[in-house]
Every structure is written in C-alpha cells, then in structure tokens.
C-alpha cells in the first residue's frame, strides 16, 4: 500500500459521534415527558414494522449513530423485542452492504474499504481466519462497520459464515443498547451498571482476541 494514501481521521469521527450522542441525550432529557408518553403508548403491528424498516435504513445509511436508534427501540418495545429488532435491522443492513460489495466491482469496493483506518488490520485477519475475523470485528467495535461489510464482500468468506459471525457478534452490543434504552428512563444507575458490565465483557473478548492472534503467529 502506498504510504501517501489518505485515510479518514479517527479522532474527528469519534468526536463527531460523541457530540451526536450528547445532543441526543440532551433532547431526551428536555423532551422526557413527551417521549415517555410515546414510549408507553400502544402501537399496532404496522407501526412496529415501519419502525423496524426505519431502523434498518438508518443502519444502512447511518446519518445518526445506530446506538441511539437501538436504544429507542429498546425503550419502546422492551429488552427482548427491542433486541430482536436491533439485531435484525443491523444484520439486514450489513448483509445488503456485503452483497453489494460482492456483486459490484470488487477492486473498486476494496479500494473504498482500504481508505479507512484499520483496513490493513482487517485484511490480515481475513487471511488468517475469515469467520473469526468478522466475529471479533463485531464483538470489539473498533474497525468501522463499512470496512467489515465491504471487505468481507470482496474476500473469500462464504455468505453463511459471514451472516453467522455477524449475528453472533452483534448480539451482545445490540442487547446492551436495548437494555440501556429500556432502563434509562426508569433508572440511570441500572443503565450505568449495564454499561460497566458490558465494558468488562469487552475486556474479556479483547483478551480472547489477543490470545487468538498469538496462536495465529
């Protein structure tokens, strides 16, 4: 890879995401009463389907961080239903990007993916073991999702392995989003505890990831 290739600054994007989350939290706090009425109102199946499709669209075109969307679904539909909707919407979006990359010009898709930070790392992991590369990339959300989706599409990973690794890898984080969304209005302390537990889980997964890398060497 040429040394002069430009990459997106990770610091700028992280600060932007943080500002969006802070803004979303400010809106939730300022409109807490109205939001509470909407969250407790009854909806028919058609409304649930529309919200699910909207979540899938926002996962595919993330104009706002999907964590906010996932938290809202958890608050609206509860932990179980919200988690299922979160996982389904995010996996559908990931699969669409995967198929698009696989069916389009692979060299163009690969060049787009390689513009991102950590793209070389994803390339090395895919060569070692495509299934575990996708699984760890989902469990430890460091590598941007577009890189995982697009590079998986241009790699040799099978569709079944990609979808399985994506579903398994997305379950923990989407469950946490749903739990936090469900708990936030009632108990901020419980939501904070959930985040702490998830942080401990990430540390354990990272330890397993480092062990896997050592065995691949």
C-alpha positions in Angstrom: 0.0 0.0 0.0 1.4 3.5 -0.9 2.4 5.4 2.2 0.8 8.6 0.8 -2.7 7.1 0.8 -5.1 9.4 2.7 -7.2 7.9 5.5 -10.1 9.3 7.4 -9.1 10.8 10.7 -10.4 8.6 13.5 -10.3 11.4 16.0 -12.5 13.7 14.0 -15.1 11.0 13.5 -15.0 9.9 17.2 -15.6 13.5 18.4 -18.5 13.9 15.9 -20.1 10.7 17.2 -19.6 11.8 20.8 -21.3 15.1 20.0 -24.2 13.4 18.4 -24.7 11.1 21.4 -24.5 14.1 23.8 -27.0 16.0 21.6 -29.4 13.0 21.6 -29.2 12.7 25.3 -29.9 16.4 25.7 -33.0 16.0 23.6 -34.2 13.0 25.5 -33.8 14.9 28.8 -35.5 18.0 27.6 -38.4 16.1 26.0 -38.7 13.4 28.7 -42.4 13.8 29.3 -43.4 13.7 25.7 -41.0 10.9 25.0 -42.4 8.9 27.9 -46.0 9.3 26.6 -44.9 8.0 23.2 -42.9 5.1 24.7 -45.8 3.9 26.8 -48.4 4.3 24.1 -49.8 1.3 22.3 -48.8 0.6 18.7 -50.2 -1.8 16.2 -48.1 -4.3 14.2 -47.9 -1.9 11.3 -46.2 0.8 13.4 -43.6 -1.8 14.7 -42.9 -2.9 11.1 -42.4 0.7 10.0 -40.0 1.4 12.9 -38.1 -1.8 12.1 -37.7 -0.7 8.4 -36.6 2.7 9.5 -34.0 1.2 11.9 -32.7 -1.0 9.0 -32.5 2.1 6.8 -30.6 4.1 9.5 -28.2 1.1 10.0 -27.6 1.1 6.2 -27.3 4.9 6.0 -26.1 5.9 9.5 -27.0 9.6 9.5 -27.2 9.2 13.3 -25.3 6.6 15.4 -27.2 3.3 15.4 -26.8 3.1 19.2 -29.3 5.9 19.6 -31.8 4.1 17.3 -31.2 0.8 19.1 -31.7 2.4 22.5 -35.0 3.9 21.4 -36.3 0.5 20.2 -35.3 -1.0 23.5 -37.2 1.7 25.4 -40.2 1.4 23.1 -40.6 -2.3 22.8 -38.7 -3.7 25.8 -35.5 -5.7 26.1 -36.5 -8.9 24.2 -38.4 -7.4 21.3 -36.1 -4.4 21.1 -33.0 -6.6 20.9 -34.5 -8.8 18.2 -35.4 -5.7 16.2 -31.9 -4.2 16.7 -30.2 -7.4 15.7 -32.4 -7.9 12.7 -32.1 -4.4 11.4 -28.4 -4.2 11.8 -27.8 -7.6 10.2 -30.0 -6.8 7.3 -28.1 -3.6 6.6 -24.7 -5.4 7.0 -25.9 -8.2 4.6 -27.0 -5.6 2.0 -23.6 -3.9 2.1 -21.9 -7.3 1.9 -23.9 -8.4 -1.2 -23.4 -5.0 -2.9 -19.7 -5.3 -2.4 -19.6 -8.9 -3.7 -21.7 -8.2 -6.8 -20.1 -4.8 -7.7 -16.6 -4.3 -9.0 -14.5 -5.9 -6.2 -11.4 -3.8 -6.9 -13.4 -0.6 -6.5 -15.1 -1.8 -3.3 -11.7 -2.9 -1.9 -10.1 0.5 -2.6 -13.0 2.2 -0.9 -12.7 -0.1 2.2 -8.9 0.4 2.3 -9.3 4.2 2.8 -10.4 3.6 6.3 -8.2 3.3 9.4 -7.6 -0.3 10.5 -8.3 -1.6 6.9 -4.9 -3.3 6.7 -5.6 -5.0 10.0 -8.9 -6.3 8.7 -7.1 -7.6 5.6 -4.6 -9.5 7.8 -7.4 -11.0 10.0 -9.4 -12.1 7.0 -6.4 -14.0 5.6 -5.9 -15.8 8.9 -9.5 -16.9 9.5 -12.4 -15.1 7.9 -15.1 -16.3 10.3 -13.2 -15.3 13.5 -12.1 -12.0 11.8 -15.7 -11.0 11.3 -16.8 -12.3 14.7 -14.1 -10.4 16.6 -14.7 -7.3 14.5 -18.4 -7.3 15.5 -17.7 -8.1 19.2 -15.0 -5.5 19.5 -16.4 -2.5 17.6 -13.0 -0.8 16.7 -12.9 -1.5 13.0 -15.7 0.6 11.3 -18.7 -1.5 10.2 -18.3 -0.4 6.5 -14.8 -1.8 6.4 -16.0 -5.1 7.8 -19.0 -5.3 5.5 -17.3 -4.2 2.3 -14.0 -6.1 2.8 -16.0 -9.2 3.7 -17.8 -8.9 0.4 -14.6 -8.8 -1.6 -13.0 -11.6 0.4 -13.4 -15.3 0.1 -15.7 -15.7 3.1 -18.9 -17.7 2.5 -22.2 -15.9 2.9 -23.3 -18.4 5.6 -20.1 -17.8 7.6 -20.4 -14.0 7.2 -24.0 -13.9 8.3 -23.4 -16.4 11.2 -20.4 -14.4 12.5 -22.3 -11.1 12.1 -25.4 -12.3 14.1 -23.3 -13.8 16.9 -21.1 -10.8 17.0 -23.9 -8.3 17.1 -26.0 -10.0 19.8 -24.1 -8.5 22.9 -23.9 -4.9 21.8 -27.5 -4.8 20.5 -28.7 -6.4 23.7 -26.8 -3.8 25.7 -28.4 -1.0 23.6 -31.8 -2.4 24.2 -31.3 -2.8 28.0 -29.8 0.7 28.4 -32.7 2.2 26.4 -35.2 0.2 28.5 -33.6 1.2 31.8 -32.6 4.8 31.1 -35.9 6.4 31.7 -36.5 4.4 34.9 -33.1 4.1 36.5 -29.9 5.8 35.2 -27.9 3.8 37.7 -29.1 0.5 36.3 -28.2 1.7 32.8 -24.7 2.7 34.0 -24.2 -0.7 35.7 -25.2 -2.4 32.4 -22.6 -0.4 30.5 -19.9 -1.2 33.1 -20.7 -5.0 32.8 -20.5 -4.7 29.0 -17.1 -3.0 29.4 -15.9 -5.9 31.4 -17.2 -8.2 28.7 -15.3 -6.3 26.0 -12.1 -6.6 28.0 -12.6 -10.4 28.2 -13.3 -10.6 24.5 -10.3 -8.5 23.8 -8.2 -10.9 25.8 -9.6 -13.8 23.8 -8.8 -11.9 20.6 -5.2 -11.3 21.6 -4.8 -15.0 22.5 -6.2 -15.9 19.1 -3.8 -13.6 17.4 -0.9 -15.1 19.3 -1.9 -18.5 18.1 -2.1 -17.4 14.5 1.5 -16.1 14.6 
